[in-house]
Amino acid sequence: PSVVREAVAAGTPVIASDIGGLPEQVQPGKTGWLFPPGDAPELREAMLASNVDQGGSATLGAGARKFVEENHSLERYLERLVGVYKEVQRRCAA
């Protein structure tokens, strides 16, 4: 997943298998393409789409970068971290 996050952060759309945490990072039509694990024809279609549709790839690349800025920025990380600490504090006080 780190490689996917780095690619998306660089504005590169990603082709990934629809498994584990990858669907959280690769959103079809927004940040890249997903295909079912082991489905070679679907992987082929995603690869062809990424190669043929250069305009679409550029749009997905911009969407990928925006996704990272909105969901994985330092500010967003700190918001989530502070939220975790507040929840722990609330539970300890209860």
Backbone as a ProteinNet text record, in pm:
[ID]
protein_1_A
[PRIMARY]
PSVVREAVAAGTPVIASDIGGLPEQVQPGKTGWLFPPGDAPELREAMLASNVDQGGSATLGAGARKFVEENHSLERYLERLVGVYKEVQRRCAA
[TERTIARY]
79.5	0	83.3	205.5	288.7	321.4	348.6	380.2	259.3	142.2	19	2.4	19.3	4.8	105.7	228	329.3	294.3	246.9	209	93.1	-7.4	-123.8	-81.8	6.9	55.4	129.8	192.6	264.6	171.3	42	-53.9	-55.3	-13	-11.2	-127.9	-219	-327.7	-273.4	-343	-293.6	-390.4	-332.9	-409.6	-377.5	-479.7	-455.9	-562.1	-524	-616.6	-712.8	-837.5	-943	-936.1	-834	-810.8	-745	-767.2	-703.9	-740.1	-642.2	-664.1	-654.1	-628	-611.3	-736.5	-856.6	-975.1	-996.3	-937.9	-947.6	-861.7	-759	-667.5	-690.5	-743.6	-768.6	-918.4	-969	-1111.6	-1137.2	-1204.9	-1228.9	-1295.5	-1239.8	-1293.8	-1247.6	-1175.9	-1127.1	-975.5	-919.1	-774.4	-706.5	-783.8	-723	-824.3	-776.5	-858	-837.5	-943.5	-936.3	-981.7	-924.7	-967.4	-973.5	-1063	-1072.8	-944	-900.4	-779	-786.8	-681.6	-672.8	-750.3	-813.4	-894.1	-809.8	-738.2	-647.5	-720	-838.9	-908.1	-940.9	-980.2	-1009.6	-881.8	-772.8	-644.3	-605.9	-623.1	-593	-675	-804.6	-891.3	-844.9	-807.1	-758	-628.8	-540.9	-414.8	-439.5	-530.9	-564	-626.8	-715.7	-779.5	-676.4	-581.4	-479.9	-387.5	-363.6	-272.5	-340.9	-463.9	-535.8	-591.3	-646.7	-717	-624.4	-532	-435.7	-503.1	-608.7	-682.2	-745	-800.4	-859.6	-754.5	-637.3	-528.8	-486.3	-479.9	-441.7	-547.2	-674.1	-782.2	-775.1	-751.3	-739.9	-617.4	-509.4	-389.6	-417.5	-491.2	-528.2	-621	-712.7	-801.9	-726.1	-623.9	-541.5	-469.7	-411.4	-339.5	-435.6	-554.7	-654.5	-697	-714.9	-752.8	-650.1	-522.1	-415.8	-417.5	-431.8	-433.5	-548.9	-664.8	-782.2	-782.7	-719.2	-730.3	-600.8	-487.6	-360.6	-262.3	-313.2	-225.4	-184.3	-85.1	-40.6	-154.3	-227.3	-338.1	-443.3	-477.6	-578	-527.7	-399.7	-339.7	-351.1	-317.1	-322.9	-466.5	-562	-702.6	-741.7	-704.5	-739	-666.5	-540.1	-463.1	-522.4	-555.1	-616.9	-751.4	-825	-952.2	-934.7	-829.8	-801.9	-769.9	-685.9	-650.8	-773.6	-859.6	-981.7	-1072.4	-1081.7	-1165.3	-1108.4	-977.9	-913.6	-937.1	-921.9	-943.9	-1088.5	-1183.8	-1324.8	-1352.9	-1295.4	-1319	-1255.7	-1140.4	-1074.2	-1151.2	-1215.4	-1290	-1422.5	-1470.7	-1601.3	-1595.6
-121.8	0	127.6	123.8	244.5	288.6	193.8	227.7	292	239.4	297	438.8	458.9	592.6	689.6	645.2	731.6	766.3	668.4	694.1	793.3	771	858.1	999	1008.5	1138.4	1212.3	1137.9	1198.4	1230.6	1200.6	1228.4	1123.9	1003.1	892.7	799.8	782	687.7	545.9	462.4	329.4	221.7	111.7	-9	-105.5	-149.3	-235.9	-343.7	-451.9	-560.5	-517.9	-554	-517.9	-609.3	-586.2	-673.5	-593.5	-636	-572.1	-425.5	-342.7	-199.9	-118.8	-185.6	-112.6	-37.9	-94.9	-19.5	110.5	121.1	245.5	354.4	315.1	411	433.5	332.9	343.1	344.3	456.7	470.4	470.6	367.4	359	485.7	534.1	654.5	783.4	773.1	892.7	892.7	780.9	776	662.5	580.9	470.6	364.6	242.1	129.2	13.6	-60	-182.1	-299.5	-415.4	-537.6	-648.7	-746.9	-857.6	-940.7	-988.1	-1069.1	-1189.4	-1209.6	-1324.7	-1310.2	-1196.5	-1176.6	-1108.1	-1189	-1137.5	-1052.9	-1093.9	-1008.8	-869.1	-860.6	-729.5	-646.7	-711.5	-641.6	-587.9	-669.7	-626.9	-504.3	-506.4	-392.5	-265.8	-279.2	-163	-110.8	-200.5	-158.6	-89.8	-144.5	-81.7	55.8	65	193.3	297	255.7	351.5	393.6	305.1	333.9	411.6	377	436	573.2	585.6	706.6	801.5	862.8	950.6	1069.6	1123.2	1231.9	1186	1064.6	1008	982.7	937.9	914	1043.4	1150.2	1279.6	1325.8	1305.8	1342.8	1259.7	1128.9	1042.6	1079.9	1118.5	1161.2	1282.4	1378.4	1497.1	1458.6	1365.7	1317.4	1244.7	1170	1096.8	1194.7	1297.8	1397.4	1467.4	1501.9	1567.8	1476.6	1347.2	1250.4	1248.1	1247.1	1245.8	1375	1486.2	1613.9	1621.4	1566.4	1573.2	1467.7	1353.6	1242.4	1203.1	1240.5	1195.6	1309.9	1430.8	1543.8	1539.9	1616.6	1626.1	1677.4	1775.9	1830.6	1723.2	1645.1	1538.8	1432.4	1397.6	1300.3	1350.7	1476.9	1533.2	1537.6	1569.5	1567.2	1428.7	1326.4	1189.5	1150.9	1187.5	1154.8	1222.1	1349.2	1420.4	1356.4	1314.9	1246.4	1118.3	1042.7	919	950.8	1051.6	1088.1	1134.5	1211.6	1257.9	1140.4	1044	926.1	845.2	828.1	756.7	831.8	960.5	1044	1032.2	1033.2	1021.6	886.9	780.9	646.2	631	690.3	681.2	758.3	867.5	947.9	881.6	793.1	728.5	620.9
0	0	0	51.9	52.2	-89.3	-176.9	-315.8	-382	-354.3	-410.1	-358.5	-230.9	-171.1	-233	-254.1	-314	-458.4	-534.2	-673.7	-679	-597.1	-594.7	-551.4	-454	-408.4	-518.5	-608.3	-720	-836.2	-820	-925.9	-1034.6	-1001	-1096.9	-1068.4	-1165.4	-1142.5	-1129	-1053.7	-1018.7	-1067.3	-1115.2	-1143.9	-1031.6	-958.6	-843.3	-833.3	-769.8	-742.3	-632.2	-646.1	-551.7	-429.2	-345.5	-230.6	-117.9	2.5	118	130	159.2	176.6	48.8	-62.8	-187.5	-233.2	-219.7	-260.6	-182.7	-65.6	10.4	-52.1	-124.8	-184.1	-332.5	-400.7	-544	-565.4	-608.7	-631.6	-782.1	-832.8	-977.4	-1031.7	-1139.8	-1201.7	-1137	-1025	-955.9	-941.8	-894.8	-871.7	-947.6	-1017.2	-1090.8	-1128.4	-1139.5	-1180.5	-1084.3	-1055.9	-975.6	-1060.3	-1031.3	-1098.9	-995.3	-1014.6	-919.1	-917.9	-801.2	-793.9	-888.7	-964	-1053.1	-1182.5	-1205.4	-1326.2	-1433.6	-1509.9	-1612.7	-1717.6	-1764.9	-1863.2	-1809.5	-1682.1	-1623.3	-1605.9	-1568.3	-1559.1	-1696	-1797.1	-1934.5	-1971.4	-1939.6	-1971.8	-1900.3	-1775.2	-1700.4	-1761.6	-1800.4	-1861.7	-1995.7	-2074.8	-2202.6	-2180.3	-2084.6	-2055.2	-2013	-1932.1	-1885.9	-1998.2	-2093.5	-2203.8	-2315.3	-2345.3	-2457.2	-2422.6	-2304.4	-2266.6	-2191.1	-2262.5	-2196.6	-2129.3	-2189.6	-2125.9	-1995.9	-1999.2	-1878.3	-1772.3	-1815	-1719.5	-1652.7	-1730.3	-1672.7	-1572.5	-1605.8	-1514.7	-1387.7	-1403.3	-1285.4	-1202.7	-1268.1	-1195.6	-1109.6	-1164.3	-1087.4	-972.7	-999.9	-894.1	-785.5	-826.6	-730	-637.5	-696	-615.4	-519.2	-567.5	-483.2	-368.7	-397.8	-295.3	-182.3	-218.4	-117	-36.6	-104.5	-33.1	66.3	27.5	113.6	224.4	200.8	295.4	365.4	309.9	368	391.9	404.2	433.2	580.4	612.9	752.3	840.3	790.4	867.1	896.1	793.3	809.4	907.2	896.9	989.1	1133	1154.1	1289.2	1341.9	1254.4	1296.3	1347.1	1271.6	1312	1440.1	1452.8	1572.5	1695.3	1684.7	1796.4	1829.7	1728.1	1751.7	1830.7	1800	1872.8	2018.3	2041.1	2179.1	2256.7	2192.2	2259.9	2295	2205.2	2232.6	2348.8	2353.2	2464.4	2594.3	2588.1	2706.8	2754.1	2661	2696	2761.5	2706.8	2762.2	2899.2	2919.2	3050.1	3156.5	3116.6	3211.4	3249	3161.9	3186.6	3289.4
[MASK]
++++++++++++++++++++++++++++++++++++++++++++++++++++++++++++++++++++++++++++++++++++++++++++++

